[in-house]
């Protein structure tokens, strides 16, 4: 079937939802060889994937991954997905997760056990003294920590049949989106960060198709996939089958403007050191402001704050009063037991 669809894509024709779903079901079942899959993914990219194609592929990918059973209300879980590489920047998402966990909001993140590419946040936590010797412990500890960083096994059908293909393709493609949108623990509250602001509303509509309860999609100037301290951030909220759009700026939120260049970290060691300093409220400026801005939106979209402005105050308080640092120490001690 995939070979027929490749011919259709070469003719610059879009696939419908059924065709896309069946094609990716075939891929994740291991029924297509690597050359055929690579050709299919390349043809999709050359045609330019539609939101229908992406959302259908996500549905197929999510069905291929074993769900992680977590006790508690899934509406009280939070997941942030950033569809862009950010290895050269301060790890905003890790600190946001710690702030969320400190406010009894379950912060969830996963990585595949991959010897070819290390997950930045996982590596930083190791540098900060958090051991991940037993990933089952992470699941067991989630309930009391509100913080879960999991490694998914490399024999998951999704990963097993796409890993080598994803590594061999030297361009951004649909697999780069799928491996970040698996949501194996069924989190209902999500923030999706994009580099391309023209796709913000499209991804918000996609979130509605995927039946997410509360989703915020955003993209800032300078191709930055976070709420930015420089220029404008374009936001679309998908909530109750409606899309609400608006623009955020630092001055509108009561912050001074900083260049995103101030968020650059030269290496993992500096990144880890700066995270600890920030949690201890010993680091000021662009990094702290950017963390507060992004944490505010996470707390707001997950209903831990009634508004973005309330989220800002709660995020500031969590850092300034040492609550986030205390949560980090609790996580460190628990994982190292």
N, C-alpha and C positions, 0 to 999 in steps of 0.2 A: 504493500500500500504506500509506503513512504516514497518509493521510487516514482510512483505515479504523481504524488504530491510535489516532488521536486520539480517535475516537468511543469506543473501548474505554476509553481512559484517563479520558475525561470521566465514564464510568460507574463510575470508581474501581476498575477491574480491572487487575491487574498483567499485564505482558507476559512471555511466556516467553523463554528465552534465544535461541531461533531468531528469534522476531519482533523482538526488540531488535536482534540482530545484523544482520538484513536491513534494518531501518529505518535504522540508522546507516551501513550500506554504501551505501544509497541517498543519504543525506546527503553522504557523503564522495566520492561519484562525481558530485556536482553534478546529480543527477536530480530533486531536489526544489527548488521555489522557496523564497525566503527567508521569505515569509509562512507557508508551510506548515511549514517547519522551526521557525520561532519559535513557532508554535502547538503543535507537537509537544513542544518543549523545555519550554514553559510548562505544558502538560498533565501532563507527567511530574513536574514540580516540584510542582504542585498535588496530585497523587495521592501524592507522596512516593516517590522512586526506591527500589527494592529493590536489595540487593547483587547479585542475579542480573542485573538490568538494567544496573547500573553496570559490572560485570565484563564483560558482553557488549559494552557500548559501548566499553570500553577495548580489548578484543580487536580490534574493528573499527577503532578509531582507530589502533592500532599497525600494523595492516596497511596503512593509508593513507599511512604515513610511510616514506620510504626509510631503510633501515638504514645506520648509519654503521659501516664496517668498521674495526676497531681490532685491531692485532696484540697478542698476549699472551693470558693466561688471563683470561676474563671473570669468573671467580670472584674475581679480584684487583681488580675495579672496585667503586666505591662510588657510590651516588646517594642523596641526601636529597631528599624531596619534602614540602613543607609546604603543606597545603591550607588556607591562610589568608593574607590580606594582612598584611604586617608592615612596611609602609613607615615607620611611625613609630618603629620599634625599631632598636636596634643590630643589625647584620647578622651574626648568630651563624653562619649557614650558610656564609658566605664564609670565616670564620676556621676553622671546622671543616674545610672542604675543604683549606685550606692545611696544617693540622695532619696531615690524612690523607695528603696528597701528600708531606709531609716524612717520613712513615713508610712510604714506598714502596707506598702504597695509592692506586690511581688514582681521583681525585676528578673526577666528571663532572657537568656542568650545561649546559643548553641554553636558548636563548632564540630566539624568532622575530624576524626583522628587521622590527620594527614601529615605524612612525613615530608611532603614536598612543599607545603606552605603552612606556616604557623599563623594562628589567629592572634592578632595584635593584643587584644584585651586579655586573653588567657596568658600570653607571654609576660605582659606587664604585671598581672597579679602574681605570677611566679617570682618575678623580680622583687615584688613587694612582700614576699614571704608567705604567699598563700599556695599551699600544695594541692595538686590535683591528682594524687596517687590513685584514688578510688572514686571513679565517677558516680558509682552507685551511692556513695556518701553524699554527693551533691544533691541528688534527688531526695534522699532521706532528710537532709538538713534544710531543705528549702522551706518546709513548713514553719520552722522556728526562726529562720534567718530572713525570710522574704527575699532571698537572693539565690538565684540558681544559674550557675554556669555549667552546662552539660557538654560532654563530647558524645556525638552520635557515632556508632560503629561504622567502620568502612565497608561492612557487608550489607548496609542498607541498599535496597534495590536502586534508589535514586542515585546514590553516590557510586555504587559499584559499576553502573553502566554509563556514567557521564564523566567521571573524574579524569580519565586519560584524555578524553575528547576535549574537555574544557581546558586542560593544560596545553593541548596541542594547538588550539585555535589562538592566533595572535591578535585577536580583536575582541572588543566588547560584544557580547552576544546574549541571547536569551537565557542561556544556562547560568550566566552571572547573576541574573535576576532570580531565577528559580531557587538557587541554593541559599538565597537569603530570605525567601518568602515561604519556606516550608511550614513554619509555625506548628511544630510537632506537638506542642502542649496546648494548642487551641486558645491562645490568648485573644481576648476580644478587644483590647485597647492597644492600638498601634500608632506609632509615628513612622512615616516613610519619608526619608530624605533623598532628594534627587539633585543631580547636577544640572539638569535641564529644566528651567522654569516653565517652558512651553508645555511640559507634560504633567504639570501639577494637577490640573482639573481632570485630565484623562485618567491618572492613577487614582484619584479620588472616586471617580465613577467606577473604576475597576474594583475598588474596595467594596462598593455597594453590591456589585455582582457577586463578590466572594462572601457576602453576608457578615461582614465585620460590624460589630456594634458601634464602636467609636474609633474613627481613624482620622488622623491628621496627616496631610501630605504637604511637604514644603520644599522650597528651593530658594536660595539666596543669590544675590548678585555674585559675580566672579565664580560661578559654577560651584558654589559652596553648598553642601547638602545638609546644613544645619541652620538654625536661627542665627543670624550673623550680627556681629557688632559693627559691621561696615555695610552701608547701603541698605537696600530693601530686601526683605524676605517675603516671598509670595506663599500664601497659605490657603489650603482648601480643606475644610472639614467635611467629612462624610458622616452624617448623623441622621438617623430616622428617615432614611431614603431621600435625603436632601443634601445638596452641596452648598456650603457657605464659603465664600472666598473673601479674603482681605489681605492687606499688606501691613507688615510690621517694620518699624525702623527703631534704631537704638534710642533716639530722642523721644519718640512716642512712648517708649517703655521706661523712660527716666534714666537712660544710660549714656555715657559718653561714647563717641564713636572711636573704635580701634581698627587698625588694619588687620585683615586676616593673616597677614604675614607674621603678626605677633603671636600667632598660634602654632607656628612651626617649631617642631622639636627635632634636633639633629640626630637623636638616637633613642633607643628604648630606655637606657639608663636615666637620661635627663627627663624623659617622659614620666617614668615611675617616680623619680624624686619629686618632680613638680606636683604630681597627683597627691603624694603624701603631704607636701607643704600646703597645698590647697585645702585638703581635709582638715589640717591643723589650723586653718585660717591664717597662714603665714605667707600666702601668695595672693597678691592683688593684681588688678589690671585686666587685660584682655581675656586671659584664660579663665579667671574666676567669673568675669561678667558673662562670657559665652556659656559657661556651665550653668549659671543661674538662669539665663534666658531659656536654654533648652530644657532644663529641669522643670521650669515653670510650665511649659507646654505639656510635658509629660504628666505632671500632677493635675493639670487642668483637664486634659482629654480623658484621664482615668477617674475623674470626679473626686479627686482628693482635694481639689481647690475649686471654688465656685466660679472663678474667673482667672484669666491670665495674670491679672494684677495680684490677685490673692496668691496665685502660684509663685509669683516672684518673691513675695514676702515670706512665704513658707520655705522656699529654697534658700533664701538668704539666712533665715533663722536656723535652718538645719546645718549650715556650714558655720555660721558665726558663733553658735552656742555649742559647737563640738559634737552635735548629734551624729553627723555623717562620719566623723572620725571614730566615734565610739562604735558605730555599726561596722566600720571596716575592721576594727580590732576584734570585735565579736566574730566576724566572718573568718578572719585569719586564725583565731584560736580554735574555732570549731572545725575548720578544714584540716587543721594540723593535729587534731586529737589522735 
